[in-house]
Amino acid sequence: MDRDTWAVPLADFRVRERVRVRYNEIDGQNSVFSAIYLVYADIGVTEYFRALGEGQPGPYFHQYGTDIRETHSEIDYHAPARLDDLITIAARISRFERTSFTLHCAIARDEERLADIEISYAHLDLDSGQPTPLPGSFIAEVRRFETRTPLQD
């Protein structure tokens, strides 16, 4: 993940969800356990698709006879979240490729950036399981929704 990714200000994320750090999410050092950041990113993904009109990505893509699968995730940690912190999970689609897209989640405490997460998703045909081009209507809908236009390869 390059520095440009985590330089995107929180104001450029249309989807923002606030959650409180719970006891079961912290490690022995009183910081959020590293794997929990992927749980937070999953909340961001769900809220993103809820904002597009579906609560989960599965039903959204099933209308096209397709689904998505995570193929890669990358996390840059900047500062720890701690027990009882109120954090913001922000989500945006940052890139489209022919048969995949990347969702960027930023985790912040107030204006302090705690982590940036990029998750790449392959777009797959439900019957064959093979990669298939992203629907043009999905790309158009996301472009209308986003304040910062996703890159497209």
C-alpha positions as CSV (number, residue, x, y, z in Angstrom):
1,M,0.0,0.0,0.0
2,D,1.5,3.3,-1.0
3,R,1.5,6.5,1.1
4,D,-1.1,8.1,-1.2
5,T,-3.7,5.6,-0.1
6,W,-3.5,6.5,3.6
7,A,-3.2,10.2,2.7
8,V,-6.9,10.2,1.6
9,P,-8.6,12.4,4.2
10,L,-11.5,11.0,6.2
11,A,-13.8,13.6,4.6
12,D,-13.4,11.7,1.3
13,F,-15.0,8.6,2.7
14,R,-18.8,8.6,2.1
15,V,-19.3,5.6,4.5
16,R,-18.3,6.1,8.2
17,E,-19.4,3.9,11.1
18,R,-18.5,4.4,14.7
19,V,-17.8,1.5,17.1
20,R,-16.4,1.2,20.6
21,V,-13.4,-1.0,21.2
22,R,-14.5,-3.9,23.5
23,Y,-12.5,-5.9,26.0
24,N,-12.5,-9.1,23.8
25,E,-10.8,-7.1,21.0
26,I,-7.6,-6.2,23.0
27,D,-4.4,-8.1,23.6
28,G,-2.2,-8.3,26.6
29,Q,-0.7,-4.9,25.9
30,N,-4.2,-3.3,26.1
31,S,-4.2,-2.6,22.3
32,V,-6.6,-3.9,19.7
33,F,-5.3,-7.3,18.5
34,S,-4.0,-7.0,15.0
35,A,-6.4,-9.4,13.4
36,I,-9.4,-7.4,14.8
37,Y,-8.6,-4.7,12.2
38,L,-9.8,-7.1,9.5
39,V,-13.1,-7.5,11.5
40,Y,-13.4,-3.7,11.5
41,A,-12.8,-3.6,7.8
42,D,-15.6,-6.2,7.3
43,I,-17.9,-3.8,9.1
44,G,-16.8,-1.2,6.7
45,V,-17.6,-3.4,3.7
46,T,-21.0,-4.3,5.0
47,E,-21.8,-0.6,5.7
48,Y,-20.6,0.3,2.2
49,F,-22.9,-2.1,0.5
50,R,-25.7,-1.1,2.9
51,A,-25.2,2.5,1.7
52,L,-25.5,1.2,-1.9
53,G,-28.8,-0.4,-1.0
54,E,-27.9,-3.9,0.2
55,G,-26.7,-4.9,3.6
56,Q,-24.2,-7.5,2.3
57,P,-22.2,-7.7,-0.9
58,G,-23.5,-11.2,-1.6
59,P,-27.1,-10.2,-2.4
60,Y,-25.9,-7.2,-4.3
61,F,-23.8,-9.3,-6.7
62,H,-26.2,-12.2,-6.9
63,Q,-28.5,-10.0,-8.9
64,Y,-25.8,-10.3,-11.7
65,G,-25.4,-14.1,-11.2
66,T,-22.0,-13.4,-9.6
67,D,-20.3,-13.1,-6.2
68,I,-17.0,-11.7,-4.9
69,R,-14.2,-13.3,-3.0
70,E,-11.4,-11.6,-1.1
71,T,-8.0,-12.2,-2.8
72,H,-5.7,-10.0,-0.9
73,S,-5.6,-7.7,2.2
74,E,-3.0,-5.4,3.4
75,I,-2.9,-3.4,6.6
76,D,-0.7,-0.4,7.5
77,Y,-0.8,0.3,11.3
78,H,-0.2,3.8,12.4
79,A,-1.2,3.9,16.1
80,P,-2.9,1.5,18.5
81,A,-6.6,1.6,19.3
82,R,-7.2,0.9,23.0
83,L,-10.0,-0.4,25.2
84,D,-13.1,1.8,25.2
85,D,-11.9,4.1,22.4
86,L,-14.6,5.3,20.1
87,I,-13.3,4.7,16.6
88,T,-14.5,5.4,13.1
89,I,-14.4,2.8,10.4
90,A,-14.5,4.6,7.0
91,A,-14.9,2.8,3.7
92,R,-14.6,3.6,0.0
93,I,-13.9,1.8,-3.2
94,S,-10.6,3.0,-4.4
95,R,-9.9,1.1,-7.6
96,F,-11.5,-0.9,-10.3
97,E,-9.8,-3.5,-12.5
98,R,-11.5,-5.5,-15.2
99,T,-12.6,-8.4,-12.9
100,S,-11.8,-7.0,-9.5
101,F,-12.0,-4.0,-7.2
102,T,-10.2,-2.7,-4.1
103,L,-12.0,-1.4,-1.0
104,H,-10.0,1.0,1.3
105,C,-10.9,1.2,4.9
106,A,-9.5,3.8,7.2
107,I,-9.7,3.3,11.0
108,A,-9.4,6.5,13.1
109,R,-9.9,7.9,16.6
110,D,-11.2,11.4,16.1
111,E,-8.9,12.7,13.4
112,E,-5.9,10.4,14.3
113,R,-5.4,7.7,11.7
114,L,-4.9,4.3,13.4
115,A,-4.8,2.0,10.4
116,D,-5.4,1.8,6.7
117,I,-6.6,-1.4,5.1
118,E,-6.9,-2.4,1.5
119,I,-8.9,-5.4,0.5
120,S,-9.0,-6.7,-3.1
121,Y,-12.0,-8.7,-4.3
122,A,-12.3,-10.9,-7.3
123,H,-15.6,-10.8,-9.2
124,L,-16.6,-14.4,-10.0
125,D,-19.3,-16.1,-12.0
126,L,-21.5,-18.1,-9.6
127,D,-21.8,-21.1,-11.8
128,S,-18.2,-21.5,-13.0
129,G,-16.3,-19.8,-10.2
130,Q,-14.2,-18.0,-12.8
131,P,-13.3,-14.3,-12.8
132,T,-15.8,-12.2,-14.8
133,P,-15.8,-8.5,-15.8
134,L,-17.4,-6.2,-13.2
135,P,-20.9,-5.0,-14.3
136,G,-20.8,-1.6,-15.8
137,S,-23.9,-0.6,-13.8
138,F,-21.9,-1.4,-10.6
139,I,-19.0,0.8,-11.6
140,A,-21.4,3.6,-12.6
141,E,-23.3,3.3,-9.3
142,V,-20.0,3.5,-7.3
143,R,-18.7,6.4,-9.4
144,R,-22.0,8.3,-8.7
145,F,-21.8,7.5,-5.0
146,E,-18.1,8.3,-4.3
147,T,-16.8,11.8,-3.6
148,R,-13.3,10.7,-4.8
149,T,-13.4,8.9,-8.1
150,P,-11.9,5.4,-7.9
151,L,-8.9,4.7,-10.1
152,Q,-9.6,2.4,-13.0
153,D,-7.1,0.1,-14.7
